[in-house]
Amino acid sequence: MMAGEDIHINGDGDTSRDFCFLDNAVQVNLLAAIAGDEARGEVYNVALGDQTTLNELYVALRDAFALHGVHYNRAPIHRDFRDGDVRHSLASVEKARTQLGYADGIWLPEGIRITVPWYVETARADSVDEREQARAQVSR
């Protein structure tokens, strides 16, 4: 979106995932690191127990970028479904809740609200750096 390139979605966009913000994975790992022996060697899902379609994700990202001056007005291009792709994914985090004390972390809208400004600021800083480097080479 920031580069103005086409956005491709595999399938009709109604495929859903249980997207997880990185801080949630960190939270579960820290809880597991300090957990008692009964929790050692176990496998835990890190998620929120919520589904978001790829079309919903596209709209959420497009709207979040627009709030930061990045306007993307093209519809996504839907491609064929990927072979073997799971249509819907929804994780149960009950085991992490009961055994580790995992509490709902950062939900997708909040994660996007936190993340998008960083991407926009980083891209703008990179553009300024590239322009400054180009000017420096021209003046040599």
C-alpha positions in Angstrom: 0.0 0.0 0.0 2.8 2.4 0.9 4.5 1.7 -2.4 1.3 2.1 -4.3 1.7 -1.4 -5.7 -1.2 -3.9 -6.3 -2.4 -5.8 -3.3 -3.0 -9.5 -4.0 -5.3 -11.7 -1.9 -5.4 -15.4 -2.5 -9.0 -16.6 -2.9 -12.1 -14.6 -2.4 -10.8 -12.8 0.7 -13.2 -14.6 3.0 -10.5 -16.8 4.2 -9.9 -16.0 7.9 -7.1 -16.1 10.4 -6.5 -15.6 14.0 -4.0 -12.8 13.7 -1.7 -12.2 16.6 0.3 -9.2 17.6 4.0 -9.8 18.4 3.6 -8.6 22.0 1.2 -11.4 22.7 3.7 -14.0 21.6 6.3 -12.3 23.9 3.8 -12.4 26.8 3.2 -16.1 26.4 6.9 -16.9 26.1 7.7 -14.9 29.3 4.9 -16.6 31.2 6.1 -20.0 30.0 9.7 -19.1 31.1 8.6 -18.5 34.7 5.9 -21.2 34.8 6.1 -24.1 37.2 7.2 -27.6 36.3 3.6 -28.6 35.3 3.8 -26.2 32.4 7.2 -27.2 31.1 7.5 -29.1 27.8 3.9 -28.2 26.8 2.8 -26.6 23.6 0.6 -23.5 23.7 -1.3 -21.6 21.1 -0.6 -17.9 21.0 -3.5 -16.0 19.5 -6.6 -14.2 20.5 -9.4 -16.6 19.7 -10.8 -14.3 17.1 -11.1 -14.5 13.3 -10.5 -11.8 10.8 -11.0 -12.3 7.0 -8.3 -11.2 4.6 -10.8 -8.7 3.2 -11.4 -7.3 6.6 -7.6 -7.1 7.2 -7.2 -5.3 3.9 -9.8 -2.7 4.8 -8.3 -2.2 8.3 -4.8 -1.6 6.9 -6.1 0.7 4.2 -8.0 2.8 6.7 -5.1 2.9 9.2 -2.7 4.0 6.5 -5.1 6.7 5.3 -5.1 8.2 8.9 -1.3 8.7 8.4 -1.5 10.3 4.9 -1.0 7.1 2.9 -4.0 6.8 0.6 -4.5 3.6 -1.3 -7.6 3.7 -3.5 -7.3 0.4 -5.5 -9.3 -2.7 -4.8 -7.3 -5.8 -4.0 -6.7 -8.3 -6.7 -8.1 -11.7 -5.9 -6.1 -14.6 -7.1 -6.8 -18.3 -7.1 -6.9 -20.0 -3.8 -3.5 -21.5 -2.8 -3.3 -25.3 -2.9 -3.5 -26.7 0.6 -4.4 -23.4 2.2 -6.6 -23.7 5.3 -9.9 -21.8 4.7 -10.4 -20.7 8.3 -8.0 -20.8 11.3 -9.1 -20.1 14.8 -6.9 -21.0 17.7 -7.9 -22.0 21.2 -5.8 -20.2 23.8 -7.6 -21.8 26.8 -4.6 -23.9 27.7 -2.3 -20.9 27.8 -4.9 -19.1 29.9 -5.4 -21.9 32.4 -1.8 -23.1 32.7 0.2 -19.9 32.2 -2.2 -17.1 33.1 -2.2 -15.7 29.6 -4.7 -12.8 29.4 -6.0 -11.4 26.2 -3.3 -9.4 24.7 -3.4 -6.8 22.0 -6.3 -7.3 19.5 -5.8 -6.8 15.8 -7.3 -3.2 15.5 -5.0 -2.1 18.4 -2.0 -3.8 16.9 -2.6 -2.1 13.5 -3.0 1.2 15.3 0.4 0.7 17.0 2.2 -0.7 14.0 1.1 1.4 11.0 2.6 4.7 12.3 6.0 3.0 12.7 5.9 1.7 9.1 4.9 5.1 7.8 7.6 7.0 9.9 10.3 4.4 8.9 9.5 4.7 5.2 9.5 8.4 5.3 12.8 8.4 7.2 14.3 6.0 4.7 13.1 8.3 1.8 14.8 11.3 3.5 18.0 9.3 4.0 18.0 8.2 0.4 17.4 11.7 -0.9 20.3 13.0 1.4 22.6 10.3 0.1 21.7 11.1 -3.5 22.4 14.8 -2.9 25.7 14.0 -1.2 26.8 11.9 -4.2 25.8 14.6 -6.7 27.8 17.3 -4.8 31.0 15.2 -4.9 
